[in-house]
Amino acid sequence: MTSEFYSVEQVAERLGLHVRTVRAYVRDGKLKAVRIGKQYRITRADLEAFTGGAVPQTARESAGRTRRAEVSAVVEVDAISPARADRIGNTVVAAAEGLRLQVIYDAERAHLKIIIFGDPAGTAAMLQIVATLLENGT
């Protein structure tokens, strides 16, 4: 069975830490490492145990990944009744396929806030739905 080993410098790059910080983790026993000569080596399994998941990629390794864009938008509506805010909120939540939404209604201020996170096309479509709902008096 072969294990993949990383140097302290490689671990620091992958975790976005200073080399001294990684060495301190090793000395303190927080990160398991093997000393070979004058250098430490960290196995993939030990690094995954330390990070609690997969070994993070370096910037160079992640450059080949698929590019993805995400948009966030906030819609705020003043002077809106609780019933109308509820209808709009339920409609946008039902239409939020592939998007993450947060709908907040402040009854004291009669204020509705819709926060949308997602891909540009989906977010644009959701903004159009919200605009249509507001225009139609729904």
N, C-alpha and C positions, 0 to 999 in steps of 0.2 A: 504494500500500500504506500503510495507516495503522497506526501503532504506538501502543500504550497507554503513557502516561507516568505515573510516580508521583513525588510530591514526596518529599523526605527524611523529612518527618513521616509520610507514608503508609507508606513502607517501614518506618520504625521501628515503627509500630503493627502492621503485618502480621508483623514478625519478633519482636515483643516486646522490642525493644531501645530504648535511649535515643537520642534524636535525635543527640546528640554522637557516639555510637558509630558511627552510620551515616555521619555526616559524616567521621569519621576513616577509615572503610573507603574512602570515595570519595577523600579526599586521599591515602591510601596506595596507591591504585590497585587495591585488592582488589575494589572494586565499581565497575564502569564507569558513568559518568554524564556528562551533557551539561550544560554551564553555560549557562543562559539568563538574561541579565541578572545579577542577584545571587543567583540560586537554581539549585540542581542539579535535574535531572530524570533519572530512571532509567527506561529502557524495560523493558517486561515481559520481553523476551528476555534483557536483561542481569541482571534480578533472578532469573529462572529459572536462568541460568548460575551465578549466585552461590550460590543455595540448592541447586542440584543437582536441581531438580524444579519442580513447579508452584508458582505464586505462592500463598503462604498467604493464606487469607481472614481478614478482620477479624472480630472478635466479632459485629459487626452483620450481616455477610454470612453467617456460619455459623449464625446464629439460625434461619434458615429450613430448615436441614438436618433430616433425620429423627433423632429422639431414639433413642438406643440405650443399653441398660444391660448391664453386664458384671459378673460375679460371680467371685470367686476363693474357693476352699475348700481346706483342707488336712485330710487324714485321716491320722492317725498310729496305727499298730497295733504294740503291743509283744508280745514273746514269740511270734513267728510263725516257722515253719520256712521255710527257703529254698524248698522245693518248693511250699508253700502260697502264699507271697508271689509266686512266679513264676506260678502259676495265676491268682491274683487280678490281678496286673499285666497278664498277657496278655489276660484277659477284659475289663478296663476299657479297655485300649488298643483292642481290637477294637470295643467299643461306643461309642467316643468320637467319634461323628459330629458334626462341627461344633464340637467342643470342643478345647482344647489341654490336654494332660496331661503330667505329669512323674511317673514312678514311680521311687522310689529305695529300694533295700534295703540296709541295713547289716547284714551277716552277723555281725559281731563283737557287735553289740548285739541281734541278732534283731529288728530294727526296720524296719517298712515305712512309707514316707511316700508318699502320693499327693496331688499338687497339681493342682487342676482350675481351668481358666479358661474362661469362656464365658457365654452368655446365662443368665438366671436359671432358665428352665424346663429347659434342657439340663443345667445344673449340678445342679439338684434331682433330675432323673431319674438322673444318674450317681451321686449320693449314695445314692439308693435302691438302685441296683444294687450298690454297695459294701456297704451295710448287709445286703442279702440274701445276698451272698457270704460275709460274715463270720458271719451267723447260721447258715447252712447248713453251715458247716465246710468250705467249698470250699478 
